[in-house]
Amino acid sequence: MSALDWIVLSSFLTFVVVYGIWKTRGKKDIEDYLLANRSTPWYMVTLSIMATQASAITFLSTPGQAYVDGMRFVQFYLGLPIAMIILSVTAVPLFHRLKVYTAYEYLEGRFDLKNRVLGAALFLIQRGLAAGFTILAPALILSVILGWNIRLTIFVIGGLVTLYTTTGGTEAVNKTHLLQMLIITTGMAAALFMIFRLLPSDVSMLDAAHVAGKMGKLNAITFEFDWRDRYNFWTGLIGGTFLALSYFGTDQSQVQRYLSGSSVAQSRLGLLTNGIVKIPMQFFILYIGAMIFVFYQFVAPPLFFNPVEEAAVKTSVHAAEYSRLETEYESIHREKQLSIREMLSANDAGDEAMVQEAARSVQQSRAEELQLREEALALMRQVNPAADTNDTNYIFLSFVVTFLPVGLIGLVLAAILSASMSSTSAELNALASTTVIDLYKRMFRKDASKRHYLLVSKAATVFWGCYAIMFALFANRLGSLIEAVNILGSLFYGTILGIFLVAFYVKRVGGTATFIAAIAAELMVIACFVFTDIPYLWYNVIGCVVLVLLAMVLEAFLPRSRVGYQA
Amino acid sequence: MEVELQDHEKGADVPEERPPLFSSWNTWYTVVFLNLVFLIVLFWTFTRVFR
């Protein structure tokens, strides 16, 4: 990386951290610290919600996902707008009216203490691990592609985030989110612009879309229902709605964002705007991945995008065999490029039969390429049985550092680190709130001073920052990161959502029935994960439906629990 | 859309604010839903045109 890239990167990061600390200095009490005095306008709520959800994983892994699997991952987000509407009608006015600090506070009023603690505990387990993922993901990828020291990267990212989140609380998180979203949007737009500039001069943007489409990368919508298919219209709409309802309605890292809204209207508007702009944003990021795929149809890509694993096989006894595979791969790539050009010429001439014939030839070459890649992966496994043979996460960054001009590399890296910090800060902020409000204040010190709770909140933020850093230091291989994070969330979200759905809508069911049903539902989801190959988006539906039905059945056999809000 | 309140849901009074741009929140919800429908149709067309 050049000096200019380092200057761009460090300037952005320093400015964000200093701005966050400076603008939010002098927090005096816990409401100010945890909810920014409930004074945030709607557009800040929207940006904060988006910045919290879009971590570095989104920007590193999503383009790679489109490169490998096409744009169908966008269907994952189809349920999100529906969830935004449902939450705006139900959860937003309710949480504002009750003046709660956390979503789990409501559960004690509706059910009892054990349900509140269960909800908070599921959140702390899941989100504590996810915070570690959020720091680890960019550090791992940057260390592989740029040779950065992974431990140092984890310490720098985790340390900076913990610093400004501890100092400024929720307001610092919201204010830095504004800057971070600005950097992220600029960085990604610049990356797409450069991809189009780097395409051969005779290949237009429309030609690029035709190539991507003929090679199956612009498959944004698939209506065919297949139970085993991870991403189609139905899993996205049904599973996605459940996942988004749970994530935005019960995950404190998101609930805290809209609880800081200055009124019901501002919080609602923040959520609804997110429902309008989130899907186009994901479409845009996936489109970048599809266009990188097209770029690599005209410039030979490496056989494998992870340079560390590739170097291992190149220095092993299988080096000659790997080299032979590389030569064959380049030869097939050249043939494929000719077929692609024939396809584009036929398309320009309007000769549909010729287009189809050339497309078949392109697909044939692509299949041969994938076969060679499989052979290369088998070699890697022979050299190291524990080798990470999934290179999805490395595709985008590998492209950035190899082909983008000096200065722009620093900007894209700043965008990626900003995304990591924006998500982590919201997570630490929410983990601290839940620890202090739902556990410490409720169970250990009920009547301490505001200053005392402020200090404990800051200590909790530091604790969770250290926890996330420690997790990131000890975890390493993760597969496709964007999927790993969503699978982790889906293991818990169905159960948490089920608890809240019973709380909101099944008024006759009490706390004990809900608690037992929640434990059973969680065990069932874990069993599905371990023993079946059901796609993970369905875990959200299974956990939630099992919990609601079981709670209703159990209620018939159990004595009625106490009901009445006491926050 | 009005939600019936239970005892444990009756907290502090929160003044109902008029939504910006439109006369009611129901219009806002309709706009978000129609935007989703529009995007689905757009993506479906996009998929068919470039396949």
Boltz contact constraints between the chains, C-beta under 6 A:
constraints:
  - contact:
      token1: [A, 81]
      token2: [B, 32]
      max_distance: 6.0
  - contact:
      token1: [A, 81]
      token2: [B, 36]
      max_distance: 6.0
  - contact:
      token1: [A, 85]
      token2: [B, 29]
      max_distance: 6.0
  - contact:
      token1: [A, 85]
      token2: [B, 32]
      max_distance: 6.0
  - contact:
      token1: [A, 89]
      token2: [B, 1]
      max_distance: 6.0
  - contact:
      token1: [A, 94]
      token2: [B, 9]
      max_distance: 6.0
  - contact:
      token1: [A, 96]
      token2: [B, 14]
      max_distance: 6.0
  - contact:
      token1: [A, 97]
      token2: [B, 11]
      max_distance: 6.0
  - contact:
      token1: [A, 97]
      token2: [B, 14]
      max_distance: 6.0
  - contact:
      token1: [A, 98]
      token2: [B, 11]
      max_distance: 6.0
  - contact:
      token1: [A, 99]
      token2: [B, 12]
      max_distance: 6.0
  - contact:
      token1: [A, 109]
      token2: [B, 8]
      max_distance: 6.0
  - contact:
      token1: [A, 110]
      token2: [B, 8]
      max_distance: 6.0
  - contact:
      token1: [A, 209]
      token2: [B, 50]
      max_distance: 6.0
  - contact:
      token1: [A, 213]
      token2: [B, 50]
      max_distance: 6.0
  - contact:
      token1: [A, 213]
      token2: [B, 51]
      max_distance: 6.0
  - contact:
      token1: [A, 218]
      token2: [B, 50]
      max_distance: 6.0
  - contact:
      token1: [A, 219]
      token2: [B, 47]
      max_distance: 6.0
  - contact:
      token1: [A, 220]
      token2: [B, 43]
      max_distance: 6.0
  - contact:
      token1: [A, 220]
      token2: [B, 46]
      max_distance: 6.0
  - contact:
      token1: [A, 220]
      token2: [B, 47]
      max_distance: 6.0
  - contact:
      token1: [A, 221]
      token2: [B, 43]
      max_distance: 6.0
  - contact:
      token1: [A, 221]
      token2: [B, 44]
      max_distance: 6.0
  - contact:
      token1: [A, 221]
      token2: [B, 47]
      max_distance: 6.0
  - contact:
      token1: [A, 263]
      token2: [B, 17]
      max_distance: 6.0
  - contact:
      token1: [A, 264]
      token2: [B, 14]
      max_distance: 6.0
  - contact:
      token1: [A, 265]
      token2: [B, 17]
      max_distance: 6.0
  - contact:
      token1: [A, 272]
      token2: [B, 28]
      max_distance: 6.0
  - contact:
      token1: [A, 272]
      token2: [B, 32]
      max_distance: 6.0
  - contact:
      token1: [A, 275]
      token2: [B, 32]
      max_distance: 6.0
  - contact:
      token1: [A, 276]
      token2: [B, 32]
      max_distance: 6.0
  - contact:
      token1: [A, 276]
      token2: [B, 35]
      max_distance: 6.0
  - contact:
      token1: [A, 279]
      token2: [B, 39]
      max_distance: 6.0
  - contact:
      token1: [A, 563]
      token2: [B, 8]
      max_distance: 6.0
  - contact:
      token1: [A, 564]
      token2: [B, 8]
      max_distance: 6.0
  - contact:
      token1: [A, 565]
      token2: [B, 8]
      max_distance: 6.0
